[in-house]
Amino acid sequence: MNLLLDTHALLWLLCDPGRLGDTAARAIASPSSRVAVSAATAWEIAIKQSIGKLVLPGPAESWLGPVVSARSIEWIPVTVEDALAVRALAWHHRDPFDRLIVAQALRGGWTLVSRDPALVAYGVPTL
């Protein structure tokens, strides 16, 4: 299964794994799963950390990359096509990061790991 982690799913996995649902945790841990995170997630974490909305163990730029790599999670870049695909999405959700991650999941055939119920309305497979 190809899994794309929403920002909160990544942070829960790294900092508070008990918050992940059992189904998502099993899928992420499965050796047959390909697990990825969008570069948009790093951007969102950096912004929220810089404005004080997100408290983490240290500056994300010093630990996020190595921790993600150590867990064999791959980064997927944001392409021009991903960014432009957001235009065609309905306005079920207003958060620009979530909209971009949905566009990437739809374009790339990813199952989105997220607890955000608004994302289901896009027809993207979710856990």
Buried (B, 14 or more C-beta within 10 A) or exposed (E): BEBBBBBBBBBBBBEEEEBBEEEBBEBBEEEEBEBBBBBBBBBBBBEBBEEEEBEBEEEBEEEBEEBBEEEEBEBBEBBEEBBEBBEEBEEBBEBEBBBBBBBBBBEBEBBBBBBBEEBEEBEBBBB
